[in-house]
Amino acid sequence: MVLKEIKNIFHKELDEGYRKEEVDSFFYLLIEHYLGLERFVLALQPNLVVSKGEEQALFAALSQLRLHRPIQYIIGNAHFMDMDFKVDKDVLIPRPETEELVRWMVFELSAKPHGISILDIGTGSGCIAISLAKNLPEAKVFALDISEKAIAVAKQNAVDNDATVEFMHYDILNLDALATKFDVIVSNPPYVREQEKRTMHKNVTEYEPELALFVPNGNPLKYYEAIARFASKNLKKNGSLYLEINQYLAKETERLLRKHNFSEIVLRKDMFGNNRMMKGFDLNGVVY
Ligand SMILES: C[S@@+](CC[C@H](N)C(=O)[O-])C[C@H]1O[C@@H](n2cnc3c(N)ncnc32)[C@H](O)[C@@H]1O
């Protein structure tokens, strides 16, 4: 079969469930992944003949897309901060909003004159920690997660991206103090309330790890409470805490940070105009 015909079949099968541009973008990602072809090849050689094996791989991916399996899990890869990250069912797919958080941090922390220590809580694929290590080469970066499977993926991503990060296996809900104290703590913890689940797309609720996403309706800030408590004990004086937050709970998150003596709190919107990031300083942190 020729490339153009296969693309037409993709549109025929998928246009009902996805936007047309999304289907185009899936197709381009797949021909790049399975055939090693860049998207412009389709424009130049629409009648390029695809081998039987390649055809099978493309149609297998098409069946999974029909079931709304995320394209990143199908190809096992996600782009984040201009890097490639291995992803599988045990880790959240890195989001563009999280990239905005990392860019904000890189912008602010690049100005720090000396090597700083940074801890990423709930590292998942390692996307935040690894991007910080690559973009702030003077920094010493640590990362923790409760999921050993996620840590294994994150470790592989650090190797693949040639980044140095020290990964640790801990439960932030039961962690008091670590031997190292940090200049900066960052986290994108689980924050989606069970009640928000029904507004979410199938590709998230049926495929991404529950452990990475959901919190009980009655206690939606339980991770932020644990992180703020931990940060107030493990940040150095004037250390900063950066968080990705639930857009509907900005006021509550700010109140919680103030309760734990964080000050100079800044709330930032993401590219969609949603309240998505927060920063606070621990002016009373541990003096080193
Ligand atoms: C929203 S995901 C964020 C993943 C990654 N940092 C990112 O931004 O794409 C939250 C992460 O927190 C981890 N996690 C959940 N409960 C935890 C706990 N009690 N202690 C430490 N990590 C936890 C999950 O395994 C998951 O990797």
PDBQT file of the ligand as one rigid body, heavy atoms in Angstrom, charges set to zero:
ROOT
HETATM    1  C1  LIG A 301       1.176  14.162  38.467  1.00  0.00    +0.000 C 
HETATM    2  S1  LIG A 301       2.421  12.919  38.472  1.00  0.00    +0.000 S 
HETATM    3  C2  LIG A 301       3.832  13.890  38.021  1.00  0.00    +0.000 C 
HETATM    4  C3  LIG A 301       4.884  13.161  37.277  1.00  0.00    +0.000 C 
HETATM    5  C4  LIG A 301       5.991  14.070  36.705  1.00  0.00    +0.000 C 
HETATM    6  N1  LIG A 301       6.659  14.815  37.743  1.00  0.00    +0.000 N 
HETATM    7  C5  LIG A 301       5.410  15.034  35.693  1.00  0.00    +0.000 C 
HETATM    8  O1  LIG A 301       5.342  16.227  36.009  1.00  0.00    +0.000 OA
HETATM    9  O2  LIG A 301       5.031  14.604  34.606  1.00  0.00    +0.000 OA
HETATM   10  C6  LIG A 301       2.625  12.617  40.201  1.00  0.00    +0.000 C 
HETATM   11  C7  LIG A 301       3.713  11.635  40.608  1.00  0.00    +0.000 C 
HETATM   12  O3  LIG A 301       3.664  11.515  42.034  1.00  0.00    +0.000 OA
HETATM   13  C8  LIG A 301       3.922  10.164  42.389  1.00  0.00    +0.000 C 
HETATM   14  N2  LIG A 301       3.348   9.894  43.723  1.00  0.00    +0.000 N 
HETATM   15  C9  LIG A 301       2.059   9.576  44.026  1.00  0.00    +0.000 A 
HETATM   16  N3  LIG A 301       1.940   9.406  45.355  1.00  0.00    +0.000 NA
HETATM   17  C10 LIG A 301       3.164   9.634  45.895  1.00  0.00    +0.000 A 
HETATM   18  C11 LIG A 301       3.686   9.583  47.224  1.00  0.00    +0.000 A 
HETATM   19  N4  LIG A 301       2.881   9.281  48.266  1.00  0.00    +0.000 N 
HETATM   20  N5  LIG A 301       4.999   9.863  47.423  1.00  0.00    +0.000 NA
HETATM   21  C12 LIG A 301       5.808  10.152  46.371  1.00  0.00    +0.000 A 
HETATM   22  N6  LIG A 301       5.370  10.202  45.095  1.00  0.00    +0.000 NA
HETATM   23  C13 LIG A 301       4.077   9.951  44.855  1.00  0.00    +0.000 A 
HETATM   24  C14 LIG A 301       3.295   9.342  41.290  1.00  0.00    +0.000 C 
HETATM   25  O4  LIG A 301       3.868   8.045  41.225  1.00  0.00    +0.000 OA
HETATM   26  C15 LIG A 301       3.577  10.219  40.065  1.00  0.00    +0.000 C 
HETATM   27  O5  LIG A 301       4.775   9.835  39.451  1.00  0.00    +0.000 OA
ENDROOT
TORSDOF 0
